[in-house]
């Protein structure tokens, strides 16, 4: 068992104090120059546990001090007797200190002694304990002091009645009183004893109530700690759930923004495709008009070809007639030559007939040469027209194939865009339902979100109310159908033209 050292001065309640200095001189001699107030390492480590708890928070009925004298004679050891109540359990660092009356906190002890832990707490002898204070460490003045039992948490669990350290009064003399005064004193003592017994019974009852209240309070404190731990876990769970919800909400917002940007890009792409379709429709109309013009030219060339063929036939017939005439003229010339030999007419008449015949033959030869040249020219023109007709047919066939290919590609692109549109609408519907579900689960309002549904500036388009960001294809349905019908008509017209040709 170790004994604590006294303290000097009082501390301000509510503030932590530095290590307290002992008030008893050290073991050095008087001639030494050591400071009796300087604590050693061992003394600092053995300081009792104290606290700044005020008197209102202490429990003075868990330890009861017995046989406390009104005063103790200085110079002698004193024994402190105390009783542990039923619901109090001592611990290893509990201690009993001597405090000057008027103390505020447990740091204001004068001296202390560590308590001895009983072997068996359930035995009756374990409840009755004692501790002895050495005379060397007791106070030397005649102030009022009291014993206080302090647990290892620095909380007072019991306090004794005040007492003094003073010698016996040398002036005590024998006082002689009368019988009536003695009877009055005895009567007064009996009343005081009766009142003391009543107070003791009341104190026992109050101690029992206090013990019951302490047990109830301890149970309530345990329940409160349990509830606090449960509440802390619930708060942690709610915080994690809230963080998870916020993350999901941010992800949904990012997805919505991405979907909105993709919808805008798809709208721009659809507008571009619409413009391409309209341009292709106009090109198809131009090509169809060109094909019609080429067809008209072809018909006109066919008519000219027929006329040229008829003219060529007439020229051939005329050439045959001229050849027959030439043969006849040759026969006549032969006949004339024979007659020349036979006839004996004058020379001048034969020369005139010969000149006429030669002129006629030259004229017929010139007509034949002119007919041949005209026939060759008409024949070359017919060959050139046939070549142009074949080129026009090949160009028209290639253009029709190119237009048919582009039209099929545009139809495929239109089908792909239509499927993407339906897919985006389904994703938008799903995201909207999921967003509304999370917002309703979190108790938020849809109008309080930071993003807004984009609206169209076109007056005539109406959007699907089921889409969060509107229908980016709302301007396509009315304008894309006619542009697709015209190319189909043009293709059918081109097909008929090719078949007809």
C-alpha positions in Angstrom: 0.0 0.0 0.0 1.4 3.4 -1.0 0.6 6.7 0.5 0.0 9.9 -1.5 1.5 13.3 -0.7 -0.4 16.5 0.2 -1.1 19.4 -2.1 -0.8 23.1 -1.7 -3.3 25.6 -3.0 -6.6 25.1 -4.8 -7.3 24.8 -8.5 -9.9 26.5 -10.6 -12.8 24.0 -11.3 -13.3 23.1 -15.0 -9.6 23.3 -16.0 -7.0 20.6 -16.4 -4.2 20.9 -13.9 -0.5 20.1 -14.3 1.2 17.4 -12.1 0.6 18.4 -8.4 3.5 19.0 -6.1 3.8 17.3 -2.7 3.6 19.5 0.4 5.7 17.2 2.6 9.4 17.7 2.8 11.6 15.1 1.1 14.0 12.7 2.8 17.0 14.9 2.4 18.6 16.7 5.3 18.0 20.3 6.2 21.5 21.3 5.0 20.9 20.0 1.5 20.0 22.5 -1.2 17.2 20.4 -2.7 13.7 21.9 -3.2 11.2 20.0 -1.1 8.4 20.9 -3.5 10.0 19.3 -6.6 8.2 15.9 -7.3 10.2 12.9 -8.4 9.2 10.6 -11.3 7.8 8.0 -9.0 5.6 10.5 -7.1 4.3 12.0 -10.4 3.3 8.5 -11.7 1.6 7.6 -8.4 -0.7 10.6 -8.4 -4.3 9.5 -7.9 -6.8 9.9 -10.7 -8.8 13.1 -10.3 -11.3 15.1 -12.3 -12.8 18.6 -12.5 -16.3 17.2 -11.8 -18.3 19.5 -9.6 -20.1 18.5 -6.4 -23.5 18.4 -8.1 -22.3 15.4 -10.2 -21.0 13.3 -7.3 -22.7 10.3 -5.6 -22.0 10.4 -1.8 -24.1 7.5 -0.8 -22.3 4.5 -2.4 -19.6 4.4 0.3 -20.4 5.0 4.0 -17.7 6.0 6.5 -18.1 4.6 10.0 -16.8 5.5 13.4 -15.5 8.9 12.4 -14.3 11.0 15.4 -15.1 14.6 15.8 -11.3 15.3 16.2 -8.1 13.4 16.0 -5.0 14.0 18.2 -2.0 15.2 16.0 1.1 13.0 16.0 -0.7 9.6 15.8 -1.9 7.4 13.0 -5.6 7.3 12.2 -7.7 4.5 10.9 -10.6 5.2 8.5 -13.4 2.7 8.5 -15.9 2.5 5.6 -18.6 0.3 4.2 -19.2 -0.5 0.5 -22.9 -0.6 -0.5 -24.5 -3.4 -2.4 -24.4 -2.0 -5.9 -20.9 -0.4 -5.7 -17.9 -2.4 -7.1 -14.5 -1.1 -6.2 -11.7 -0.9 -8.7 -7.9 -1.0 -8.7 -7.3 2.8 -8.9 -9.9 3.8 -6.2 -8.5 5.9 -3.4 -9.5 7.7 -0.1 -8.4 11.2 0.4 -8.5 13.7 3.2 -10.1 17.0 1.9 -10.4 20.3 3.6 -14.0 21.2 4.1 -15.1 23.6 1.3 -13.3 21.7 -1.5 -14.8 22.0 -5.0 -13.1 19.2 -7.0 -11.2 16.0 -6.3 -7.9 17.7 -7.2 -8.0 19.6 -3.9 -7.1 16.6 -1.7 -4.5 17.0 1.1 -3.3 13.4 1.2 -4.6 10.1 0.1 -4.3 6.3 0.4 -5.0 3.6 -2.2 -7.9 1.3 -1.2 -7.4 -2.5 -0.9 -9.6 -4.6 -3.2 -11.5 -7.3 -1.4 -11.0 -11.0 -2.4 -14.7 -11.9 -2.4 -17.1 -9.0 -3.1 -20.1 -11.1 -2.1 -18.9 -11.8 1.5 -20.0 -9.6 4.4 -16.4 -8.9 5.4 -15.6 -7.6 2.0 -18.1 -4.8 2.5 -16.4 -3.6 5.7 -13.0 -2.1 4.8 -10.4 0.1 6.5 -7.4 2.1 5.6 -4.7 3.7 7.8 -3.2 7.1 7.4 0.3 7.7 8.8 0.8 10.6 11.1 3.7 11.9 9.1 1.3 12.8 6.2 -1.6 14.2 8.2 -2.5 18.0 8.4 -0.9 20.1 11.1 -3.5 22.8 11.4 -6.9 22.8 13.2 -9.1 23.3 10.1 -12.1 21.0 9.4 -11.4 18.0 7.1 -13.4 15.0 5.9 -12.7 11.6 4.3 -13.8 11.1 0.6 -13.9 7.9 -1.4 -12.9 8.7 -5.0 -13.1 6.0 -7.8 -10.6 5.7 -10.6 -12.7 8.0 -12.8 -12.1 10.8 -10.3 -15.8 10.8 -9.1 -16.6 11.0 -5.4 -18.6 7.9 -4.2 -18.8 8.7 -0.4 -17.9 11.4 2.1 -17.6 11.4 5.9 -18.7 14.0 8.5 -16.2 16.8 9.2 -13.4 16.4 11.8 -10.4 18.3 13.2 -6.8 17.6 14.1 -6.3 19.2 17.5 -5.0 18.1 21.0 -7.3 17.6 24.0 -8.5 20.8 25.5 -6.5 21.4 28.7 -9.1 23.7 30.1 -11.7 21.0 30.3 -13.2 21.1 33.9 -15.9 19.2 35.7 -19.2 21.0 35.4 -21.7 20.3 38.2 -25.3 20.5 37.2 -28.5 20.0 39.0 -30.8 16.9 38.6 -33.4 18.8 36.6 -30.7 19.9 34.2 -29.4 16.4 33.9 -32.9 15.1 33.2 -33.4 17.8 30.6 -30.1 16.9 29.0 -31.0 13.2 29.1 -34.4 13.9 27.6 -32.8 16.1 25.0 -30.3 13.3 24.3 -33.1 10.8 24.0 -34.9 13.0 21.5 -31.6 13.5 19.6 -31.0 9.8 19.6 -34.5 9.1 18.4 -34.1 11.7 15.7 -30.7 10.2 14.8 -32.3 6.8 14.5 -35.0 8.2 12.3 -32.4 10.0 10.2 -30.4 6.8 10.0 -33.5 4.8 8.9 -34.3 7.6 6.4 -30.6 7.5 5.2 -30.8 3.7 4.8 -34.0 4.1 2.8 -32.5 6.9 0.7 -29.4 4.8 0.2 -31.5 1.9 -1.0 -33.5 4.2 -3.3 -30.3 5.7 -4.5 -28.9 2.2 -5.2 -32.0 1.3 -7.1 -31.9 4.5 -9.0 -28.2 4.0 -9.7 -29.0 0.5 -11.1 -31.9 1.9 -13.2 -29.7 4.8 -14.3 -27.0 2.3 -15.3 -29.4 0.2 -17.3 -30.8 3.4 -18.9 -27.3 4.5 -19.7 -26.5 1.1 -21.2 -29.7 1.3 -23.3 -28.8 4.9 -24.2 -25.3 3.7 -25.4 -27.0 0.9 -27.4 -29.4 3.4 -28.9 -26.5 5.8 -29.6 -24.5 3.0 -31.4 -27.6 2.0 -33.4 -28.3 5.6 -34.2 -24.7 6.1 -35.3 -24.9 3.0 -37.5 -28.1 4.2 -39.0 -26.7 7.7 -39.6 -23.6 6.1 -41.2 -25.9 3.9 -43.4 -28.1 6.8 -44.3 -25.0 8.9 -45.2 -23.6 6.1 -47.3 -27.1 5.6 -48.9 -27.4 9.3 -49.5 -23.9 9.4 -51.1 -24.9 6.5 -53.3 -28.1 8.2 -54.3 -26.2 11.4 -55.0 -23.7 9.5 -57.2 -26.5 7.7 -59.0 -28.3 11.0 -59.5 -25.2 12.6 -60.9 -24.7 9.6 -63.2 -28.3 9.9 -64.3 -27.8 13.6 -65.0 -24.6 12.9 -66.9 -26.4 10.2 -68.9 -29.3 12.6 -69.6 -26.9 15.3 -70.7 -25.1 12.7 -73.0 -28.5 11.5 -74.3 -29.5 15.1 -74.9 -26.2 15.9 -76.8 -26.6 12.6 -78.8 -30.2 13.6 -79.6 -29.1 17.0 -80.8 -26.4 15.4 -82.9 -28.9 12.9 -84.3 -31.3 15.8 -85.0 -28.5 17.6 -86.9 -27.6 14.4 -88.7 -31.3 13.8 -89.6 -31.5 17.4 -90.9 -28.4 16.8 -93.0 -29.8 13.6 -94.3 -33.1 15.4 -95.0 -31.2 18.1 -96.9 -29.3 15.3 -98.8 -32.6 13.6 -99.6 -34.1 16.8 -100.9 -31.0 17.5 -102.9 -31.1 14.0 -104.3 -34.8 14.4 -105.1 -34.1 17.6 -107.0 -31.2 15.9 -108.8 -33.5 13.0 -109.6 -36.0 15.4 -111.0 -33.3 17.1 -113.1 -32.1 13.7 -114.3 -35.6 12.6 -115.1 -36.2 15.8 -117.0 -32.9 15.2 -118.8 -34.0 11.7 -119.6 -37.3 13.0 -120.9 -35.4 15.5 -123.0 -33.0 12.8 -124.3 -36.1 10.6 -125.0 -37.7 13.4 -127.0 -34.4 14.0 -128.9 -34.2 10.2 -129.5 -37.8 10.2 -130.9 -36.9 13.2 -133.0 -33.7 11.5 -134.3 -35.8 8.4 -135.0 -38.2 10.5 -137.1 -35.2 12.1 -138.9 -33.7 8.7 -139.3 -36.9 7.5 -140.9 -37.1 10.5 -143.2 -33.4 10.0 -144.1 -34.0 6.4 -144.7 -37.0 7.2 -147.0 -34.8 9.9 -148.8 -32.0 7.3 -149.1 -34.4 4.8 -150.6 -35.6 7.5 -153.1 -32.0 8.3 -153.9 -31.2 4.7 -154.5 -34.3 4.3 -156.8 -33.2 7.5 -158.6 -29.7 6.2 -158.9 -31.0 3.0 -160.4 -33.0 5.0 -162.9 -29.9 7.0 -163.7 -27.9 3.8 -164.2 -30.7 2.5 -166.4 -30.6 5.8 -168.3 -26.8 5.5 -168.6 -27.1 2.0 -169.9 -29.7 3.1 -172.4 -27.4 6.0 -173.4 -24.6 3.6 -173.8 -26.8 1.4 -176.0 -27.9 4.4 -177.9 -24.2 5.5 -178.3 -23.3 2.0 -179.6 -26.3 2.1 -181.9 -25.2 5.6 -183.0 -21.7 4.5 -183.6 -23.0 1.7 -185.8 -25.3 4.1 -187.6 -22.4 6.4 -188.1 -20.6 3.9 -189.9 -23.6 2.9 -191.9 -25.0 6.3 -192.5 -23.4 8.6 -194.9 -25.0 11.8 -193.6 -23.1 14.9 -193.4 -20.3 15.4 -190.8 -21.7 18.4 -189.1 -25.0 16.8 -188.3 -23.2 13.8 -186.7 -21.1 16.0 -184.6 -24.1 18.0 -183.2 -25.8 14.7 -182.2 -22.7 13.4 -180.6 -22.2 16.7 -178.7 -25.8 16.5 -177.4 -25.3 12.9 -176.4 -22.0 13.6 -174.6 -23.6 16.6 -172.8 -26.5 14.4 -171.7 -24.1 11.7 -170.5 -22.0 14.2 -168.6 -25.2 15.7 -167.0 -26.4 12.2 -166.0 -22.9 11.3 -164.6 -22.9 14.6 -162.5 -26.4 13.7 -161.1 -25.2 10.2 -160.3 -22.1 11.6 -158.5 -24.2 14.1 -156.6 -26.7 11.4 -155.6 -23.8 9.2 -154.3 -22.3 12.1 -152.3 -25.7 12.9 -150.7 -26.3 9.2 -150.0 -22.9 8.9 -148.3 -23.5 12.1 -146.2 -26.9 10.8 -145.2 -25.5 7.4 -144.3 -22.7 9.0 -142.1 -25.4 11.1 -140.4 -27.4 8.0 -139.7 -24.4 6.2 -138.3 -23.6 9.2 -136.1 -27.2 9.4 -134.8 -27.2 5.6 -134.1 -23.9 6.1 -132.1 -25.5 9.0 -130.1 -28.6 6.9 -129.4 -26.4 4.0 -128.1 -24.4 6.5 -125.9 -27.6 8.1 -124.5 -29.0 4.7 -123.7 -25.7 3.6 -121.9 -25.6 7.0 -120.0 -29.3 6.7 -119.0 -28.8 3.1 -117.9 -25.7 4.1 -115.7 -27.6 7.1 -114.3 -30.6 4.9 -113.5 -28.4 2.3 -111.8 -26.5 5.0 -109.8 -29.8 6.6 -108.7 -31.3 3.2 -107.8 -28.2 2.4 -105.7 -28.2 5.8 -104.0 -32.0 5.5 -103.4 -31.5 2.0 -101.8 -28.6 3.4 -99.6 -30.8 6.3 -98.5 -33.6 3.8 -97.7 -31.2 1.7 -95.6 -29.9 4.9 -93.8 -33.5 5.9 -93.2 -34.3 2.5 -91.7 -31.2 2.6 -89.5 -32.1 6.1 -88.3 -35.6 4.9 -87.6 -34.4 2.0 -85.5 -31.9 4.3 -83.7 -34.8 6.7 -83.1 -36.9 3.9 -81.6 -34.0 2.7 -79.5 -33.3 6.3 -78.2 -37.0 6.7 -77.4 -37.0 3.5 -75.4 -33.8 4.5 -73.5 -35.3 8.0 -72.8 -38.4 6.3 -71.4 -36.4 4.0 -69.3 -34.1 6.8 -68.0 -37.2 9.0 -67.3 -38.9 6.1 -65.3 -35.6 5.4 -63.4 -35.1 9.1 -62.7 -38.6 9.6 -61.4 -38.3 6.4 -59.3 -35.1 7.6 -57.7 -36.5 11.1 -57.1 -39.7 9.8 -55.6 -37.6 7.4 -53.4 -35.5 10.3 -52.2 -38.5 12.5 -51.7 -37.4 15.1 -54.2 -39.5 17.0 -56.8 -38.8 16.7 -60.5 -39.1 20.5 -60.9 -36.2 21.1 -58.5 -33.6 19.5 -60.8 -31.0 21.7 -62.3 -31.6 20.6 -65.9 -34.7 21.4 -68.0 -36.3 19.7 -70.9 -35.3 21.4 -74.2 -38.2 22.7 -76.2 -38.5 23.2 -79.9 -38.7 26.7 -81.4 -40.7 25.5 -84.4 -44.3 26.4 -84.1 -45.8 23.6 -86.1 -44.0 20.6 -84.6 -45.5 18.8 -81.6 -43.2 16.6 -79.5 -43.8 13.3 -77.8 -44.7 14.0 -74.1 -43.2 10.6 -73.1 -39.6 11.7 -74.0 -37.5 13.6 -71.5 -35.7 15.7 -74.0 -38.3 15.9 -76.7 -38.5 14.1 -80.0 -35.5 15.0 -82.2 -37.2 13.3 -85.2 -40.5 15.3 -84.9 -39.5 17.4 -88.0 -38.7 14.4 -90.1 -41.9 12.5 -90.4 -43.9 15.0 -92.4 -41.0 16.2 -94.6 -39.3 12.9 -95.3 -42.3 11.0 -96.7 -42.9 13.2 -99.8 -39.2 13.3 -100.6 -39.1 9.5 -100.6 -42.2 9.2 -102.8 -40.9 11.4 -105.6 -37.7 9.5 -106.1 -39.7 6.2 -106.3 -42.0 7.7 -109.0 -38.9 8.9 -110.8 -37.3 5.5 -110.6 -40.4 3.8 -111.9 -40.5 6.4 -114.8 -36.9 5.7 -115.6 -37.6 2.0 -115.5 -40.4 2.3 -117.9 -38.3 4.5 -120.2 -35.5 1.9 -120.2 -38.0 -0.9 -120.9 -39.7 1.1 -123.7 -36.4 1.9 -125.3 
